[in-house]
Amino acid sequence: MTTGIDAEALREKYRAERDKRLRPDGNEQYIEPVGKFAHYLEDPYVAPTPREPLSDEVTVAFIGGGFAGLVTGARLKQAGIDSVRIIEKGGDFGGTWYWNRYPGAQCDTAAFVYLPLLEETGHMPSEKYTHAPEILDHCRRIANHFDLYDDACLSTEVTGLDWDDDAKRWIIRTNRSDEMRARYVAMGTGPLHRPKLPGIAGIECYEGHSFHTSRWDYEYTGGDPAGAPLDRLGDKRVGIIGTGATAVQCIPHLARSCGELFVFQRTPSSIDVRNNHPIDPDWFETLEPGWQAKWLMNFTTLQTGGFADEDLVMDGWTDIGKRIRDKVMSSGKEFTRENFIEAYEDSDDEKMTEIRARVDALVHDRETAEALKPWYRQLCKRPCFHDEYLDAYNEPGTHLIDTDGKGVERIDATGVWANGEHYELDCLIYASGFEVGTEYARRAGFDAVGRGGEKLSEHWADGMQSLHGIHVHGFPNLFVVGPTQGANLISNIPHNLTEAGQTIATIIAHTIDVGASEVEVTETAEQAWVERLEAGAVARMTNSPDCTPGYYNNEGQPTGRRGRLNSMGYPEGPVAYFQYIDAWRNSGDFEGLEFR
Ligand code: NDP
């Protein structure tokens, strides 16, 4: 028992709350935005510029213009490779930050470590947690700085990717009738980019206005992504379904603007302190060259329970790691995985008790406060950090419609049914998140076809197989960019991507230098990497059987080996991985790869 907390009673409460929410359809409960729902995916920001279909050749094609494409493109240019084409379905660079322009959007990891290539581009973040417009500008800054606009194909969706073994080229087909060739292809299509809708009965019947948060309709709401008031909502009854990280950021803005706001909640998020503040340019001037690499390693070390002389970032993420580490220290026990997990449970009980107390301190209405308390461990769901979200429920026109884990009952032509009551609405906003754990080809919109006609989805039918999360046997000159089977650092995704970009640029430059036309991981090296990761794989803290369901744990459904392969990382943790991969790529041996 942790001082003052009955851990057993807490565990029982957590299990009861989980059981209320477990449902057999798991991930299948959501609706894919296709057919009559396809309009929820339309780009509201940029109309495609007409152009002729392309049938040319580039050295490197990168699929996806988010951070993965930007940082890999930058590293390729730095390595002297000029012919780099980024293909992006959005009308500009930015990925997540292109699509997500909802009011209040901001980074949840401190900008000094979250925003890549700050030193290279000479940018000082204006705030500790910068808002979305500044992040989108930074994406454009990277693209401009490294001349990535020159050969970019924007508003262009890849529909086919085939390896031509005779020509040693990838053939890329798109929805703009392009048929381009590339010597090398890299893919950074994002783990969470395809919006999903809640599978609520009658959703197709709703006749009011509706949109998904990742396609915010400012035309309807008024306001802008910079935070101007949503001045067209003053006489509107607005409903929002979902209370995840996105909803937490936009609800304060809606609460200030809507005539009436109805928040339909299935599970409350945990809302820790944000403590945002502007950055002092004089202080920024004092940072020495190489500061960002130092900050990145400092954050990763502390966030994952390691030791450093100082905490440069000092936020809720590093607080989680430091609390666990200090618990092990004070117990006098060894730093084993088991002791770490025991310490995690204790420190988490304390943290969640603080988070629930914070709800009581900030929300005036007792019933609303009770309903906003999260009853699960902090890492069962994406932790949220906000200093205005809870206060929003003190606005007289804002109503929390808690459904006690059951969710919205049904939707009809005029509104939403929950707890047996009908809520008539002018507008319904879906803050229902993004597909996770579905087939990669379904999320990407194409399937890579490698040597001998093998599809990547077939190669990965029983789970991801790779070396370093980057190379796949049977798919020469193809590179995957993402956290899985690499560092798997979830608290700062861009850090994984920047490292992968560096690795890929080094390998492509080497392939060109040695005059090889193909680079491919051997079957043995791929198998050895997967075995190594699997042997050391430990259940993620986000994946405890006591967790309330969500996308961190496959909606509470067992995932088996496939799920493990699709979510595992380097067993010794992100810091060890970053050190390992740096040594691997600098050794010049590229062990496991074959250059032909
Ligand atoms: P989430 O998947 O986290 O949230 C979806 C929400 O919809 C949940 O609250 C879910 O409830 C609710 N929901 C689903 N079905 C129903 C239903 N039938 N009835 C009522 N409610 C329902 O999506 P988000 O867009 O909020 O966040 C996705 C991820 O995007 C984050 O976890 C984070 O990784 C990233 N993100 C990052 C940000 C940043 O870094 N600044 C900001 C925002 C998002 P339940 O919990 O019960 O499933």
Boltz pocket constraint, residues with backbone or C-beta under 6 A from the ligand:
constraints:
  - pocket:
      binder: B
      contacts: [[A, 21], [A, 105], [A, 106], [A, 107], [A, 108], [A, 109], [A, 192], [A, 198], [A, 199], [A, 200], [A, 241], [A, 242], [A, 243], [A, 244], [A, 245], [A, 246], [A, 247], [A, 249], [A, 264], [A, 265], [A, 266], [A, 267], [A, 268], [A, 382], [A, 405], [A, 406], [A, 407], [A, 408], [A, 431], [A, 432], [A, 433], [A, 434], [A, 549], [A, 550], [A, 551]]
      max_distance: 6.0
